[in-house]
C-alpha cells in the first residue's frame, strides 16, 4: 500500500497547442481512470498552454475540454509509481455549432432525440465555463479588486437609500458562496430563522452538481432583444414543494463563441406578496484571452419584510451586489471595468483566497474621433494612458480596441465580424477611442514597434459614457511580441542600422526603426529577404532564426566610398531624416497613418526616366493624362480627383492650359513630370486623404485644397 507521502509522487505534465501552433490557454484538462469515467483530477492550462496533474499510479485517460470545441482525447497510458509523464499535443479545430431549439412549455423533464442532443450540447458549453471558474493553472494567481454594495428600494423600485459600497482585494474569482448542493436540496434556497431570512444564490458548485441536475428540468430558448444571438439554457424545479423555496432561471450562452455570458435566476415557492417584487438575481461572466473565467458583476434582490398589525408585510426591496473593478497578475493589468473608484467607499484588504459574499441576510440596515451625439452628449469612449515598463508615458504607441459584432451562418459554420478602432497616443501617452459599444466585452492593447502589451478586457455599462484604461508594457523578460518575427539589421560594429528597407519574398517592404529592428507579419523558421540601405552593401539571401533571441539577424557591411574631386557648391540640401520622412514611415508602420512610401533604397534599385513612372502600381494614387489632350501626366487620388503635391515641404499650385489657378478653373492639375527630375528625388510619401495624413503635410484650407484628394510629398537631395 502506498503511503500518503508517496501516493501523489507521480504526475503528468505537458503543453497544449492550438491548430495554428499558438499556446492552448484556458483549456480544461481532465484525468479519468482508464476503467471508467471517474474523475481523478482536473486543472486549467496557463497562458503558455502548460499544465500539471498529480495522480495516483494506474491507467490514466487525459481529455481536453475547450469552449466552443468538441472534447479531445489527449491519450491513454499507464502511469507507474514515481513516474513523471510529459506530453505535447496539438489540439485540432473541431468547432461546435449551437443550434437553438425552442422547447419552453414542455411538461416533461426528459428530452430525447434531437431536442435532447441540443440541450446536452448547450449544457456542456455552460458546464465548461462554470468549471473553469473553479480551476486554477500553475501560474501566479491574479489579485482581484472588487466592490460589494447594498441598497434599499421601494416597492416601485425607487432608490430609498444611497449605495453603501465596500472595496476588498483578494485572490478569489467567486462572487458568493452558496450552501452545498445536498444542503440546498434539504432546506431550500431561503432559510427562515429568528426573524431573518437568508437567501442563497446558486453558485458554480450547485449548478454543476448531480443533485441539481436530478431535481431540475432543462430547456432551450432563443434570445431576443438584448439577448439576440444568444441561446438560453433554462432550468426550473422538477417538483415544487410547499415547504421549500427553489430556483428557476436561464444560463445565456453566446452562439458565436459558445461562451457563457450571464445567468438570470429567480425564486420559486415564496409567498404571493414576496413574488410581486420579482426576487432573484443576475450573474455576469467574463473570459480573458488567456482562458481565465470569472464573475465580473452580480446582483441579488430580495423582499424586505416588516412587521405590521395584520402580520408581516412586504415593505420594500433590499438589493445587494458586487463588481470586479480590476484584476492584475503581478504588474500586468488583465481586466478593468473602466470606472473611477469613489473616494468615500470603505476599503478592505483580504489576506489570502476568500469567497466574496456569503448568504445574503434579509434585514433592515467608457483611428477614432470623438464627436458630440444627440443633445451634446459625448459618444461612448475608452481613454487612458500607455506606459512603458518603468511607468513613463509613451508617445506614438498604437492603441487598438477590438470587439465582435454582427454574426451570420455559412452552412454549419458561424461567422462574425471583428470590429477594431485604432488610435495613436499623444506626447503624454494619453489616448481616446470613441464610438465603442456599451455592454459588450472589448479588449484594449498597445503596440510600439515590435513590442506588444497584454490585452486589457473592459466593458462599458449601459449608464456610463466613458471607461478609463491604463495600459503598461511588461518588463523586458516578460515582453509579449506580436504574431510575427523581428528582423534586426546591424553593421559590422554591432550597431543597429536605422531606416534600412527590409523586403520579404512576396511581401511589401518595411523600414527599420532607430534600433535597426523591424516587425514582419510572418512566422516561419527561415526567411528569404532583401535588405538595402544607402551607404551599405545590400543583403540578398535566406536566413534562419537566432536560437537565443528568436530574431533574424542581418549584417550590412559599409560600402567602400570613392572620393572624387573636391567641389564647392551652394546647395539647399536638407538630410532626409531631418525632414521627418523616416519618423512618418515608422509611425505609419505602427498604424498612425494610412500611407505608402518610396524609399531611397527603392529608388536606387529601380531607376526610371520620368517621375510619373514612380507612381505606377502604387497604392492611393494613379497616373493619368492631363485633360484637354495635353500629353502630360497628372496624379489622381482614389476618388478620381486630383492629388495635392508637395515638393520639399511646399505645396505646388496646380494650373491648366491657360495657366489659371484652381479658383478660376476646375481642370487645373499639377503636371508631375514638370515638377522635378527623377534623379533628384530622394524619397516620396503618398497618403490616401488628408484625414489619413500627418498634420504637417495636410494642405492649407481654402482655394489651394479645393477639389483635392490624397497627398503626395516629394523630397529631393541626396539619397544617403
N, C-alpha and C positions, 0 to 999 in steps of 0.2 A: 504494500500500500504506500502510495506517495505521501510524504508529509506535507503539511500546509506550506512549508517553506519552499518545496520543490514542485508543487502542483502546477504552478504557472511559470516554470523556468524555461518553457518553450514558447515560441512566438512565430507569427507570420508578419512580415513587413514587406512593403512594396511601393511601387509608383504606378499610378493610373494616368494614361494619356488619352486625350480625345482623338478623333479620327484625323484632325489636322495637326497632330503632334503637340498641341498645347496642353499644359497640365490639366488633369481632370479634377478640378477643385470642387469641393462640396458634394462629393459622391458618398453615398452611404454604403459601407462595406459590411456585409453580414456574413458571419461564420455560423454554419449549422453542422450538426452531426451527420456523418455520412450515411447512417442508418435511417434517419428520419429528418423531420423538419424542425426539430427542437433547436432554438437559437442558443448558441454558445456565447457569442459576443457580437457587439456592433461598434462601429466607430465612423468618424467622418474624415474624409481626406482634407488636408490643408490646402493652401493656395498653390503649393508646389505639386499637388497630386499625391503626396506621400501619406501612408497610413501604417499603423502597427497594432496588432492584436495579440494579447497574451492569452494562451489557450492551454487546455489540458491535452495530454497525448491522445492520439487516436486519429480516425479518419475525419477530415475536415473538408467541407464544401464552402467555397467562397463565392458570393454573389455581389454584384454592383447594382445599386438602385440609384437612378437619376431622374430628376424631374423632367417630364415630357419625353422620356425614353423608355424602351422596354427593358425589363431586367436582363442582366447579362451574367452568365456563369463564368467567373474568372478561372476556376479549376477545382478539381477534387484530388486530394492527396493524403497520404498517411503522415502524420506528424509524430516523430519519435521523441522520446523523453530527452529534454535538454537541447532539442534542435531549434535552430532559427532558420526558417524558410523565407527566401527572398523571391518576390515575383515582380515582373514588369509587364504590363498589359496595355494594349491599345484598345480602347472601347469603341466598337463600331457605332455609327449613327443609325439608330433604329427608332425614329420618332413615333409617338403615339398620337393618333387623331382622336380627339374627344368629340363624339357626336352627341349633341343634346337630344333628349327624348322626353317629352313632357308626359309624366306618369302621375302627376299630382291628382289626388281624388280616388286612387285605388284603395280599397279597404284591406288589401292583403299585404302582409309584410314580405312574403316570399315572391320574388321575381325570378322568372326563368327565361330561357331563350335570349333573344336579342335585348330585351329590357334588362334582364339580369346582368348580361355582359356589359352593357353601357354603364349601369350603376357601379359594377365592380371596377371598371376602368377609371371612372371619376373618383371613386373612393380610394383607390390605390394611389392616385396622384396626391390627394389630400393627405393621406396617411404618410407619404414620404416627407411632405413639408412639416407635418406635425412631429414626426420622428426626428427630423433634422434640428428642431428647436431644442431637443433633449440631449443631443450628442455634441461632443466637442472633439476637435482634432488635437494633435500633439503640439500645435503652435501655441504661442503665448495667448492667453485668454484676453479678449478685449475688455476694457473698462467702460461701463455704461453710466452715463449721467441721465437721470430720469426724474420726472416730477410726478407726484401724486396730488390730487386735489379733491375737495369736497364742496358741495353747494346745495342750498335749499331752493326749491322752486314751488310755485303754486300749482294747483290742480290744472290750470290753464297753461302750465309750463313757463310761467313768467319768473324771472330770477327774483328771489326774495332775500338773498344774501350774497355777498361777494364770494368769489372763489378763494378758498384757503389753500394755498399751494405750498408744497414741501418738496425740496430737492434732495436727492440722495445719489450716491455713487457706489457702484459695486460691480461684480463680475457676472451677475445673473442675467439671463435673457428671458426669464419667465416673469410675466407681469403679476401673476397671482398664483397662489397655491390653493388647490381645492382639497376636499376630503378624498380619501381613497375611493376608487370605484365601488368596492364592496360596501363601504360605509354609506355612500350616497344611495345605493340600492336599498339599504335597510332604513335609513332615516329620511331620505329625500333631500331636495336642494334648498329647503328652508327649514331652519330649526327654531322652535319656539321655546324659550327658556327665560324665566324670571322677568317677563315683560319685554324682553328684547328678541327681535327676530334677526337671525343670521342668514344671509342669502349667499349661496355658493354658486360660482360660475363653473362650467365645465372646462377644465384645462386639458392640455395635451395627453396627460396620463389617462384621464377619464375617457376622452374621445377615442383613444387607441385600445382601450381595454376590451376584453372578451365580454365582460359584464354589460358594458354599454351596448355592444353590438347585439347581445342577446335580448335586450329589453327595449330596443328602439328599431323603428322601421325607417327605411331609406327610400327616397325617390328623387327624381331629377326634374329640373325646371329650366327653361331658357330665360336668360337675363334680359330685361327691358329697361328703358330709361337710362339711369346712371349705370346700370349693370349690363348694358348692351355689350355683347361679345364675351360675356361670362356664362358659365354653366353653374347652376345651383344644385348642390347635393343636400337635399332636405332630410332632416331627422325629426322624429316625433315618437312619443311613448307608444309602445305596442299595446300596453294595458295601463289605464289610468285609474288609480285607487283613490278613495276619499281621504285616506289618512296621510298620503304622501304627495308632496309637490315635486313635479318632474320638469324637464326642459324639452323644448322643441326649438328648431332653428334651421339655418342654412349655412353651409360652407360654400363660399363663392370662389370659383376657380376660373382664371383667365384662359379662354380657349386657345389663344395664340401661343402662349408659353407654357400652359399646363401648371402655372404657379398659383398657389393658394393666396388669395387676396384678403379675404375678410370672413369673419364669422358673425352672423346675427343670431341672437337667441332670445327666447322669452320663457316665462314660467307658466306651467300648466297646473291647475288644481288650486289656485288661490281663490279667495272669496271674490264675488262679482264686483264689489266696490273696489277692491285692490286691482282687479284686472283692467278697470277703466283708465288707469294711469299708464297702461302699457309697460309693466315692469319687464325688465330684461337688459340686454346689453349688446355691445358691439366690440369686436376684437379685430384689429388690422395687422396684417403680416407683411414683412419686408424681407426680400432676399438680396444679399450683397453679391457683387461679382465673384467673390471667392467661394460662393456657395453657402455662406453662413445665413441661417434663418433666425429671425427674432420677431417678437411682437413689438411694434413701434407705437401703437396707440390703443387705448381701450376705454370703455365707459360702461358703467352699470347703473341703472336707475331702479329705485325701489319705492313702494308706497310708504309714506310716513304716517304712522298711526298715532292718534291722540285719544285720550280718554274723554268720554262725554257722559251726559246724564242717561242716555239710552244705550250706553256701552261704547266700545271702541269704534272710532270712525276714521276714515282716510282724510287727513288734514292737508296733505301736500305730497311733494316728491323729494326724496333725498337722492342726490346723484354723486357718484364718486368715479374717478377715472385717473388716468395717467398717460404719460407720453415720454418716449425716449427723445432727449434733446440732442445728444451727440454720443458717438461711440468711437473709441480710439484703441489702437493696438500699438503700444509704445508711443511714439510721436506721430504715428500715421493716423489721420482722421479718416474713419471708414464711413461714417454717416452723420448727418446733421439735419435737424428739422428746419433750419434757416431762421429761427426766431431768436430774439434777444431776451435773455433771462430778466425777469422783473427783479428790481433791486430789493424789494420788500419781502421776498419769499424766504422761507426758512430753509437752511442748507444743512444737510446731514451727510457725513461720510460713513459708509458702511464697510466695515472691515471684512474681507473675505466674501465668498459666494453667499448669496442670500436670495430668498424669494422676495418679490417686491411688495405684494399686497396679500394678506391672508383673506379669510372670510370677511365680508362686509357687515358690520353691525348696524341695524336699523334703529337709530336712537337720535334724540333731539340734540343737536350740537352745531418767405417771394423767390454773317458779321451783322449784329443786331442793332436796331435803332429803337430808342425809347421815345414814344410819342404819346401825348395825352389822348385818352379814349373819350368815351361819352361823358359829358358834363365835366370835362377836365381831369378825369381820373387817370392815374398812371396805369399803363398796362402791366400785367404781372411780370415780375423781373427777378432775376438772380444776380446778386452783386457780391463783391468781396475783394480780397487781396491775395495775390500769389507771392509766396515767399520762397527763397532758396533754403538750403539745409541749415544755414546759420540764422534764418529769420529775417534776412534782408529782402525788401520788396524787389520784385523782378519786373523790369520793363520789357515790352515786346514779346511777352510769353503768349502763346496761342492757347486760348481757353475754349473748350468745346462743351456744350450742354447737349445731351442726347437723350431721346426717349422714343418709345414705339407708339405708332398711331395706326391709322386705317389698316384693317386686315381683310383678306379675301381668300377664297378657296380655289385651288387649282387641282382638280381631281381629288385625290386623297390628301394632298398637302395643304397646309395652312401657311399663307404668306402674309407678311405685314411690312409696312413701310417704317423705316427708321428715320426720324427727323433729327437733324443736328443744327445747332446755331453756334457760330464761331465768332470770336472777337479777340482783340489784342489788348494786353494790359497797358496802362498809361505809365509814365515815368515813375510814379509812386506805387506801381504794382496793382493799381485798382482796375477792376473790370465791371462792366454792366451788361447783362444779357436780358433783353426784353422779348415779349411775345411767347412766353413759355406757358404751358398748360397748368391748371390747378388740379389738385387731387390725382396726380399721376407721378409715378416713380421716374426720376431723372438722374442721370449721372453727370457729374462735373469733373473735368480733367484738364490739366495744363500740360503743355509741351513746349520745350525750348531746345531747338536743335535736336540732338539725339536723346535728350533727357525727357522722361515722361513721368508725371506724378501718378499716384494711385487715384482710383475713382472715388469720389465722394458722392454718396447717394442722398438725394434731397427730395422732399415732396412739399409742395406749397398747398396749404389748407385753403378751403373754399373762401373763407372770410379774409384771407391775407392777400396783400399786394406785392410783397417782396420777401426774399429769403437771403440771408447773409451766409456766405460760404468762404471759409479760409482754406486755401489750397497751398500745400507745402511739399516741396520736393524732398524725398528721403535722403539720408546720408549717402555718401559715395558707395559704401559697401552694400547698401540696400537699394540702390537706384534701379528703378524699373526702366526698361527700354522698350520702344515701340516694336511691333512685329515687323522686323526688317533687319538690316545689317548696317554697321558703321564702317565706312572706308576712311582710313587715316593716311594722309599724304604728308611725307616728311622729306627734308633734304638730307644730304649725306652727313650733316652735323646733328641729325636727330630733331631738328626744329620743324614745327608744323608749317606747311606751305599753304597760306591762305589764298582764297579766290581761284583755286585750281578747278578746271572743268572735268568732272568725272562722268563718263558715259558708259552705261552697261549695254551690252549687246541686245538690241531690240527695244531699248528704253530711252527715255528723254534724259538729257544731261542735267546735272545739278552741280552747284558750286560749293566748295568747301568753306567753312567758317574761319574765323580768325585763328582757331587752334589747328586748322588743317583737316578737320573732320567733316563728313557729310553723311546723312542718314538716307539709305536707299530702301525702298519697299520691296525687298527680296530676301529670301531666307535659305538659299542653298549653302552647301559647304564649300563651293568653288564658284568663282565668277569670272567671266571673260569681259574685260573692260579696257577702255582707253582713257588715259589721264593726261591732260595738257595744261601747261602754264607757261606764259611768255617768260623767256629767260631761262627755262629749264628744258632738258631733253625729255620728250614725251615718253609715256609708257604705253605699250600695247601688248596685251597678253592675258593669261589666265592665272588667277591667284586662288590660294586656299586660305581658310580662316587661321588666324593665330590661335594656337591651342590655349594660351594663357589668358588672352583678353577677349577672344571671340570676334575680334575685328579683322578686317582685311587691310594689311599694311602695304603701302605703295611708296617706293623710294624714287625721287626725282633728282638726278644729279644736275648741277647747273650747266647750262650750255656755254661752251667756250666763246668768249667775246673777241671780236676782231675790231681793233680800234682804227678808225680812219683818220683822215687829216682833220686838224682842229679848225673849226669854223666858228665865227662869232656872228650870231643872228639874233634878231629881236623876235620873240615868239610869245603868243598868249596861250601857253600850253599848260593847262592845269592837270596834274596827275589824276588818272581816272578814279582812284579810290577817294580822292578829295571831293569829287562831285557827288558822293553819296551813292554811286552806282552799286557797289558791292553790298552796301548796307541794305539797299532796297531788294537786291537779289535774295539775300538771306531772310529778310522779313517776309518776302513773298513765299519762299520755301516753307516758312513756318505757318503760312495761311493768312497773313495780314492783308495781302492784296491779291488780286487776280491778274497776273501779268505774265508776259513772255519776254525772254531776254536773248540777245545775240552777243555773246562774249567775245573778247579779243581772240581767244583761242579758236573759236569757231570761225571768225572772220579770217584768221591766218590760215586755217585748214581748208577753207572753201573760197578762194578769191573769185571776184565777179568783175564784169565790165561796167555794169550800171548799178546804181544804188537800188533801183527798183527790183533788181534780181534778188536782193537780200530778203525781200518780203514774200517771195513765192512759197506757198505752202505753210505760212506761219499762222498761228492762232490769232484771233481777234482782229485781223486786218487782211485785206485783199488788194491786189493791184488791178487797176482798170485804166482805160483810156480816157483822156480828158474829153468833156462834152464839146460839141461844136466841130468835131472832126479833127481836133488838134492831135497830132501824133506824139503826145507826151503822156507819161504815166502819172496817175494820181493814186492816193491811198484812200480806201473806203473802210469804214467800220463794219461790224457785223450786221447792222441795220441798213446798210447801203448808203449811209450819209458820210460826209467827209470826215476824216480824222484830223484832229489838231496836231500840228507838227512843231516840235521844239528843236532848236539847234543850239547846243551848248547852254541850255537853260533859258533861252529866249524864244518866245513864240514867233513863228513865221506867219505873216499875214497872207491869206490866200488872195488870188486875183484871177480875173477872167481874161478873155482875149483883148478886151479894151483897156485892161488894167484897173477895172473897177474893184472896189473892196466889197466884202460881204454885206455891208449895209446898203450897197447900191445894186448888188446882183446876187441872186441865189445860186448861180452856177460858177461861183468863184472857188478855186481849189489851189492847193499847193502842188506845183509841178515838181515832183520829188527828185527827178534826175537833174534839175537845175539848181538844187539846193547845195549839194556838196559832191566832191569827187569821192568815189568809193574807197580809194586807197587812203583817204584821210580819216575815214570812220574808225573810231576806236571801240565803240560799243553802241548798242541800241536797246531801248526799252519799249515795250508795246503793252498797252492796257486796254481792256475792253470798253471801259467807260470811265468818266470822271469819278463816279461813285466807287469804283474799284481801284483807284489810283492813289498814290501818296499825295498828301496835301500840297507839298512843294511843287508838284507837277500839274496840278489842276489849273486849267486855263482861267484867265480873268473873266469875270462875268461881263455881259454886255455884248456889243456887236461882234467882238472877236470870237465869241463862242457860239454865236447864232448858227444853228443848223449843224453843229459839230457833234460827233460821237466817236469815242475812242481817242486815245492819246498815243503819239509816237515821239519818243525823245531820242535824238541822235547826238552822240558825243564824239568829238573829233580830237586828234592829237596822237600821242604815242600810245601804242598798244602794250607797252611794257608796264 
